[in-house]
Amino acid sequence: MTPRPPVHSSYAEYRPPAPVGGCEACRELAARRSAVKAAFDYSAVSDANVRLRAHLLEAHDT
């Protein structure tokens, strides 16, 4: 069995941000992202991820 290559730290940049439980703003941003994803508007999904990441940095220092 061939070992898997290491996962580079930059991989985390491509994962969608996770909302913080109990935060209403996080919940709303994640709900908006889900809605535009369901509409196949991937540009808006990207925008929603940017907004959620900004919120996480500002409100949760994450």
C-alpha positions, -999 to +999 in steps of 0.1 A: +000+000+000+014+034-010+014+060+017-007+091+011+012+123+005+011+149+034-017+174+034-003+209+029-014+236+053-028+256+024-055+229+020-074+245+049-078+276+028-101+257+004-124+243+030-155+263+037-155+280+071-176+265+098-200+286+118-196+289+155-225+272+174-248+295+192-239+326+171-269+341+153-247+359+128-228+327+119-261+309+115-275+335+092-243+336+071-242+298+068-279+297+059-273+323+031-244+302+019-266+271+018-294+289-001-271+302-028-254+268-031-288+252-036-293+277-064-260+267-080-247+302-077-211+294-068-198+329-071-223+339-043-211+308-024-176+321-026-188+356-014-206+340+015-175+321+025-155+354+025-182+371+046-183+342+071-145+342+074-144+379+080-171+375+107-152+347+123-121+369+125-139+399+138-163+384+162-147+351+173-109+358+167-108+325+147 
